[in-house]
């Protein structure tokens, strides 16, 4: 069984026991989080597509850890204008492990 969930402005295709990195969540490591915004649930040829959500479906996951992504370099540059701005950014994430997918 698989599902498509939406969190942090992005959509993820998840299966049971999958580990994925999502936008930072306010939950401690070891806590259980529930994703109620399930867009699609499928198993074999049986696929339920929500409009926009599949009502009564949810995905449960356990928080594994929090962290920061790789460093991205940001450069703003205008040629011949004596303009250069440089900076870096590290996006915060939460790593979760999917424990259960329930569909009605």
Secondary structure, DSSP 8 states (H G I E B T S, - for coil): -EEEEEETTEEEEEETT-EEEEE--S--TT-EEEE--EEEEEETTEEEE-SS--TT-EEEEEEEEEEE---EEEEEEETTTTEEEEEEE--EEEEEEEEEEE--
